Amino acid sequence: MLRFWGAVLTLADVEAHQPEDVVVKLADKPLLLIHGTADRTIPLRETERVKAKAGAAAQVWLVEGADHIEAMAREEYGDRVGAFLRGPAM
């Protein structure tokens, strides 16, 4: 059902998109992956697969106890994402 509605809403075949294939092209770019440890929609192994292909510049923030997209509601979300976007201190 998820695959069907994903295709209807996005007009894309979600099975045809493999993030780990795309991140290889970004291996020299900073990447922040955010994953909730209680995510019931996307298994943690998916984030681990992407991280493995992403290169040394990739960071993973595992949000303890967060389900799918619940990290955005966490108090530290803005600080973490803001710090990532600002980049390393000069």
Secondary structure, 3 states (H helix, E strand, C coil): CHHHHHHHHHCCCHHHCCHHHHHHHHCCCCEEEEEECCCCCCCHHHHHHHHHHHCCCEEEEEECCCCCCHHHHCCCHHHHHHHHHHCCCC
